[in-house]
């Protein structure tokens, strides 16, 4: 009966966690960045007037999409904005943020431009040379990360009483929160420091129970809490954790590893890709 209940409970949590993983969105602000030859045209943000002169922004210049509008023929176009600090405030000097033929846009010129949605879509796809003329450039500032996970960690437990150092595996189900850093503006490389806690299934037998207790081999529930660091390379994860477990129930009081530290190294793979904003 206990095993059936335990199995049903695990299946329930797996279903819930799978659904949560699919809904999880990592909100992280980003810019679009020029990576090749792109043509844009001036846009008057006050009168909503579109200019017709083709202007070539310099590579590595970042911008944001201000709005998506429809033309008279119902074709969509984007209004974009380059940072105003890229335009030199001295009208007698050329900053070099944008180029129009041989002339650069100077201070006082409009920083808003427009381009057709179809053009934007083509620029964000790889060309024949494998280059994206426009790509997302994420900010590399720390941001809050949180969520829930189901894992099967291998734990290295310290020597207790007459039992030597051992490696055990169990099932953990819990939540985590921490800070996350992006290491590349374009590639999915992250590192994070997180704290986590939740439920853990603990194997119980006569070898890991103190005193003269005679127990039937099986599993009981407990609580865990840990501190760890993660390195994410695309969909692969590598982690190192340090934590403690505490068994529940009457038998759990005699578990020799209660509140004893453990170390764990994990390797994982995400089957649900990150949802990105556009």
Beta strands, then each sheet from edge to edge (+ up, - down):
strand 1: 30-34
strand 2: 39-44
strand 3: 49-57
strand 4: 62-70
strand 5: 76-82
strand 6: 98-100
strand 7: 103-104
strand 8: 112-116
strand 9: 134-138
strand 10: 143-151
strand 11: 154-157
strand 12: 166-169
strand 13: 172-182
strand 14: 189-204
strand 15: 218-233
strand 16: 236-247
strand 17: 261-269
sheet 1: 7+ 6- 3+ 2- 8+ 5- 4+ 1- 9+
sheet 2: 10+ 13- 14+ 15- 16+ 17- 11+ 12-
end
